[in-house]
Amino acid sequence: MTSARHRQQAGAIALALLAWAGGPAAQAQGKGAAATPPAAAQPAQPTGTARDLTLTQLGIDYAINLRGTSGTVGIPFSVRADELVTSASLKLNYAYSPALIPELSHLKVSVNDVLVTTLPVVRGEAGKPQSAEIPIDRRLITDFNRINIELVGHYTRECEDPTHSSLWATVDASSTLRLNLIPLKVAADLATLPQPFFDRRDVRRASVPFVFGNAVGTPTLEAAGIVSSWFGALAGYRGAVFPVSNGELPPAGHAVVLATPETAIAGLALPAIQGPTLAVVDHPRDATYKLLLVMGRNPAELRTAAAALAVNSRAFTGTTASLGNFQEPPPRRPYDAPRWLADDRPVKLGELAPASDFSVAGYTPDVVKVNLQLPPDLFTWRSRGIPLDLRFNYTPRVRADQSTLNLSLDNSFIASLPLRAANPAGDHWWNPLALKLLPDGTISQSKDILLPPLLLSSRSQLRMHYYFEPPAGDCKPLVNNVRGNIDPASTIDVSRFPHYIAMPELAAYANSGFPFSRLADLAETVVVLPDQPETSDTETYLALLGHLGNATGYPALRLTAGRAANVSQFAQKDLLVIGSLQSQPLFTQWADRMPLRRSTDASEFKLGSWIEDTLNLITGTRQREDLPATTQMTVAQDGSDAVLAGFESPLQKERSVVAVVAGAASQPALLNALMSPSLVRNIQGSTAFVRGNQVSSLLAGGTYYVGRLPPVMWLQWNLSRSPLLLAAAVVALAFIGAAAAYLSLQLRARRRLR
């Protein structure tokens, strides 16, 4: 169903709802149909379920400061296709400058360019926190919306500097948008996928229930992992969780059902399965909700149906699709995840963000932001930096001034590039800069920049901000006739860096899914579940596959799921081991490799020893100094604590294990830590303990290396790590040199005697 059809249906329901509510003026229009709202008030008693969205959830993760005579901020929000807004309001918490003149100043609030209200400036309340409850006519709300808050500020009635420091207002992060919503029935149609199971308009964490039969084998789990990784890639920054039920449907809500002819689910009559099949049907208990059926006559066909859904979801239409001719894509090569910077060529910035994001205008322009997701094992030792070939153009300055293009990585400043004037040496026709004017009247400039490797994490953001110095010395209105543009053809190049990393490093797993994400289709990954997995283990498994899908942007088409009993078959692969201390036997079998030791009452963290420290000094294994390495910690046996632990695989050198120790009680906190930016940055080292909203990381066990270095670089690296090894190499070279000189002199003496 197209968006227009959704809105027609929404409008019909809205008319009926408003007629029932007694709003005669409101009956004239459906949802999103009005350009100018009528004066009718909102219903006194809002209907539907209330949903509160903070500014952070709406994508405003920075302090809002409105400056100048017309400072503006836009707050985007959207509405799911299967929900209808019955009422809306904005609780705005704000403050403004005491210097503003009340008769000339106010705050304007508009929705989709339609004025909703103006907030006056009261002199007695200036400089104090203010709060206003602003109703929003629901007929202004469409699929994608924008709330604009504009400061109209003046501090004097005479000659006014539009950039004066006294012209300010702030919007507090505690401001909240409230939407009252009712479910909206949508058509059962594969063409709308991934809706309604995932809707990109929804800024909340995605929750997609999965339904299995009573007996779930590893082939079925592999198919489910492909589907959950697809949803995880779609969810992106939101994160995704997957509640699991066996043998019964959830009482309400959309859900995904994985089934073969032997699958029995109470209340659901499965259609005849003729091969790999996808279908969307109404929920038997409430036709407002939909079920996505992923079906096959056997586990192999079930996996084919899951792969076809993840790869070709946009190709289907109707209520049912047979997938007998589906061919899986070819295997992925290392480090080619769609969301990672390619490591074999320079990457254009235009490949990383929409072209519209690179252009700005006005004296208070937005920041141009480009997300950089680098392979976490790039070896940048002794490198001057990562090359950025930056090309940009801008409106030339009338005269030389302090205008600049400022670059930063996240919140760390990198460089400030001066913006030139059109004729800095006078208005002469032979001025070389005048020859660089583009047809649109802007100047083109380029600069080779080296991005500091220490500031680049596996997930960083390159921020580029134009500062145009406003003209001074007159009282004329400020004309925003300046523009800036970052050329999307600008490139960043990581192709000359080898891949080599010291492991274990949980930050690489938490942020980028490494080492499993080295191959985006997870061809060298095995997820090891307990021999008798509980529901919480399956939920953890699906959520972690969603986390990996988000890291790579690609479904886990070649994932292997296994059980602890046959783990020896997977020696050549990296292992993601899931379970609790009681249910996962590998946590006992590999106790000597893990930093956890079982005691009577609790599990205890293994302490470092002076012997290990001495060996590290000799071999040159450097431990990080920003994490504790000799700290004693305990883990409750009741499963209230969760642990992430990384170590080298006991089955194969240079293969990795990430152990996820979590029970039903601690699983929500663990998944929240992996999906919350404020918490995931604390997951580092070899072991991370998650207790509620607290994450503690530390180092334990030995270090091993994954990847390969060129021979000369490998020798330099190893000599630089160990002073003793370097001294031994110098002594050895001295002996070799002395021996060579001795032999040479002996041969010369013999020739003389002859």
Disulfide bonds with the S-S distance in Angstrom:
Cys159-Cys475 1.66
